[in-house]
Amino acid sequence: DDDTVYTADHYIDLMRKELSRKQLFGYEDIIRFSLKSLRIILERVQQNNNQKQLVFTSHHELLFANYKNLIEENYQKGLSVQEYASLLHISSKTLNTITKEIVGKSASLLIAERTILEAKRLLRFTTFQIGEVAYKIGFNDPSYFIKYFKRFVGVSPKVFKTSST
């Protein structure tokens, strides 16, 4: 709702301002506590939304929601579009048609976006080495992970990690 958006924007603006004040005492604490407060507010919204019944207007919307849930549960396993489609009991062509219809993206791009999001999170907020991050998100070959990451993000994981600290 508008009130939640306003509040979230306020917290995000506060955190952005604090990021530019790294030389001042306590800036990390302000960011940490602001982020914690924002998470509490969003969790309240989520709890309220969980009490509402989801209504799908088409079978494709239901399949898409199930696909997104499967990605969330399995993105670190490196499953292919065909494997996800098989779990949904549909063809990979049908899955691609559904994802393009609902969000205008291919099924493989949705997997990649979730994988990259997790890679960014691990690179930015953990002390894991690049090889460890690659392994945790389902890559057996760190060099392939580096190429994959660079293709989607535009910079290598090493550059991303060092620029985010």
C-alpha positions in Angstrom: 0.0 0.0 0.0 1.0 3.7 -0.3 1.9 4.0 3.4 4.3 1.0 3.3 5.9 2.4 0.1 6.3 5.8 1.7 7.9 4.3 4.8 10.2 2.0 2.8 11.3 4.9 0.7 12.1 6.9 3.9 14.3 4.1 5.3 16.0 3.6 2.0 16.8 7.3 1.7 18.1 7.3 5.2 20.4 4.4 4.5 21.7 6.0 1.3 22.5 9.2 3.1 24.4 7.2 5.8 26.4 5.4 3.1 27.8 8.8 2.1 28.7 9.5 5.7 31.2 6.7 6.2 33.6 9.0 8.0 31.1 9.7 10.8 30.7 7.7 14.0 28.0 5.1 14.0 27.0 5.2 10.4 27.0 1.4 10.2 24.7 1.1 13.2 22.2 3.5 11.7 22.2 1.5 8.5 21.9 -1.8 10.4 19.1 -0.7 12.6 17.3 1.1 9.7 17.5 -2.1 7.7 16.2 -4.2 10.6 13.3 -1.8 11.1 12.5 -1.9 7.4 12.6 -5.7 7.5 10.1 -5.8 10.4 7.7 -3.5 8.5 8.0 -5.7 5.4 7.5 -8.8 7.4 4.3 -7.3 8.9 3.1 -6.7 5.3 4.0 -10.2 4.4 2.1 -11.7 7.3 -1.0 -9.6 6.4 -0.7 -10.8 2.8 -0.4 -14.4 3.8 -3.8 -14.2 5.4 -5.3 -13.2 2.0 -6.2 -15.9 -0.4 -4.3 -15.7 -3.7 -6.6 -15.8 -6.8 -5.2 -16.8 -10.1 -7.1 -15.7 -13.2 -5.6 -18.4 -15.5 -3.9 -21.7 -15.4 -0.8 -20.0 -16.8 -0.6 -17.7 -13.7 -0.7 -20.7 -11.4 2.0 -22.5 -13.4 4.1 -19.3 -13.3 3.7 -19.0 -9.6 4.7 -22.6 -9.1 7.7 -22.1 -11.4 8.9 -19.1 -9.3 8.5 -21.2 -6.2 10.5 -24.0 -7.7 13.3 -21.6 -8.7 13.4 -20.2 -5.2 13.7 -23.7 -3.7 16.2 -25.1 -6.3 18.2 -22.2 -7.9 21.4 -23.4 -6.1 21.1 -26.8 -7.7 21.7 -25.5 -11.2 18.6 -27.1 -12.7 17.9 -26.4 -16.4 14.7 -25.0 -17.9 13.9 -28.5 -19.1 14.2 -29.9 -15.5 12.0 -27.2 -14.1 9.4 -27.9 -16.9 9.5 -31.6 -16.1 8.8 -30.8 -12.4 5.8 -28.8 -13.5 4.7 -31.6 -15.9 4.9 -29.4 -19.0 7.3 -28.9 -21.9 10.2 -26.4 -21.8 8.6 -24.7 -24.8 5.3 -24.2 -22.8 7.2 -23.0 -19.8 9.0 -20.4 -21.9 5.7 -19.3 -23.5 4.1 -18.9 -20.0 7.1 -16.8 -18.6 7.1 -14.6 -21.7 3.4 -14.1 -21.4 3.4 -13.3 -17.7 6.6 -11.2 -17.3 8.1 -10.8 -20.8 11.2 -12.8 -19.9 12.5 -16.3 -20.9 12.4 -19.1 -18.3 16.2 -19.3 -18.4 16.5 -15.6 -17.7 14.4 -15.9 -14.5 16.7 -18.7 -13.3 19.7 -16.6 -14.1 18.3 -13.5 -12.4 17.8 -15.5 -9.1 21.2 -17.1 -9.3 22.9 -13.7 -9.9 20.9 -12.1 -7.1 22.2 -14.8 -4.7 25.8 -14.5 -6.0 25.7 -10.7 -5.4 24.3 -11.2 -1.9 27.1 -13.8 -1.1 29.8 -11.6 -2.6 28.7 -8.5 -0.8 27.7 -9.7 2.6 29.9 -12.7 3.3 33.7 -13.3 3.4 33.4 -16.3 1.0 35.9 -16.5 -1.8 34.7 -16.5 -5.4 35.1 -20.2 -5.7 33.0 -20.8 -2.6 30.3 -18.5 -3.9 30.3 -20.4 -7.2 30.0 -23.7 -5.4 27.2 -22.5 -3.1 25.0 -21.4 -6.0 25.5 -24.6 -8.0 28.6 -24.0 -10.2 31.3 -26.8 -10.1 33.7 -24.6 -12.2 34.6 -21.2 -10.7 36.0 -20.0 -14.0 32.6 -20.7 -15.7 30.9 -18.9 -12.8 33.1 -15.9 -13.4 32.2 -15.7 -17.1 28.5 -16.2 -16.3 28.5 -13.5 -13.6 30.4 -11.0 -15.9 27.9 -11.7 -18.7 24.9 -10.7 -16.5 26.5 -8.0 -14.2 29.0 -6.5 -16.6 31.9 -6.9 -14.2 33.8 -9.8 -12.7 32.8 -11.1 -9.3 36.2 -9.9 -7.9 35.5 -6.4 -9.2 32.0 -6.5 -7.8 33.2 -7.7 -4.4 35.9 -5.1 -4.0 33.7 -2.3 -5.3 30.9 -3.1 -2.8 33.0 -2.8 0.3 
